[in-house]
Amino acid sequence: MNDAIDPRNPAGIRVGDIYEDCFFHPVLCTEIDDDGWVVLSGISLIDGSFPRSCDGQHCWPIRIQVEEVMTIKRDLEGYARRRKAELDAVDST
């Protein structure tokens, strides 16, 4: 098994993982399309919308622990504000 990080999917997200999409929804990954780019697709654990898709490299999805999903669901707006602030802080460095 090759444990090298794929630069097209630096978070190493796989089918079955939960990741944060571009709109800060926790998403259950149901498919990975690898046709030169890595596109993650899945179903939102906030509202059930699908397909929710993100580029594995350019959208900077992160893995989310299953234990965090209900906390995020209770206050998606607060979670999104916190994550935007974190991302803005990284961008300004």
PyMOL commands that set and color helices and strands:
alter all, ss='L'
color gray80, all
select helices_A, chain A and resi 66-74+76-91
alter helices_A, ss='H'
color red, helices_A
select strands_A, chain A and resi 18-20+26-34+38-44+52-55+62-63
alter strands_A, ss='S'
color yellow, strands_A
deselect
rebuild
show_as cartoon
